[in-house]
């Protein structure tokens, strides 16, 4: 059985909200990795309300004022979840990742991770190493790391993930900007045990142009 994974930079929910909801509802994700959700100190209720508007659930937790979040459909079990914070010099904005161990009932679990990496290339390789070295994550399970990497293919973070055996397994499509996609800066790196198949989103082409400034990545994931 497949679990549908979607990664989407939603630019603070500042654009066409109706179009954004149409895009996500068309995809029908089981696991939604979000970047650039509202991140001010009292914004957790906005994450929860956004999840509820989609018929999904946010597990809560301390987000460290960063913009990443991960929400799930009632179809999947969330065994554990949490957040991690990257080392970022002040006054740069907080960067980090949200994660969850997910599984369909009776199926094997895997780790889904939503991340948003730095604009500064000198930091991204280190951030990848921090994520890979997080001892709170179960390194015996397959992983899928999805998000806005702010780099092109074979950038510093991508090289780190590949060096540790993860595959550039997401759709090889340009994701920025939404209206005229000419750069691929959103990625899904996955363990070899996970087989990812791209989902066609062409039915909501016009909505994707105005929903936010990124195109989403949508895949069906199966543990091989």
Steps between C-alpha positions, in 0.01 A plus 500: 500500500619851422532809715471829312766755594475865402759773557395863459646842579188708573665844547336582831149436359520848343384419149175358358375286789213349302739390224742360758228289657388378156853386417542312827151350491562380145820328614329337801825451694535267797815683609532872424844654547460876524754780480450870573202453725440797735775491763439783750489394868122455509448343157452137603123544492531599132679174421234300683217692332657456155528126558139484616380689190646214294359224717851429626675507837800684640666322793617819672833544674754777533580647157784727623352792297594328175271468199501126434209276598373152422134403503335166432170350389298278734589211267854470639622425848755740650714306744734782601556856384710803580708790376869575463679832478804574282794710616443846349698816582304801613315696366404238239155347533471163679532197274418141577287198427185324610485120503263213566513122500204402284338174397181360363329264745684169493773633270866577567579853625732756343617849587362802311694825540406852387794739475578850381871563449693824516541751221874487576684215331772500764241386758302241307756219512529541876124500537478173310760348732308623806183337372678175418657497844179561698492214751130553577418364152486125441788422264384140453189614308479627141502879468351751258632857534284747309505874472635826367877455476580845358759335275522332164572134434829379656511794741674470839207340680416268214858375487491425873177303473628301203828431682293339777311275259184702440373530144372805313170320458245778450353630175765663283293809426567870538327638808583872509340730428146372484384720212809430285689204649863517386696365798485174690561592864252268675605138550412169659797290612400148602648175626536228233230294675241763403370501144354839402271551201412852382134603503361701207385846614421647159127520577571791736756678281330839519451478877867412552602823328331717761484289816855587612841563341609133487364195320427199723663159485253211528594132507358163597738319735528124543748311718670259259 
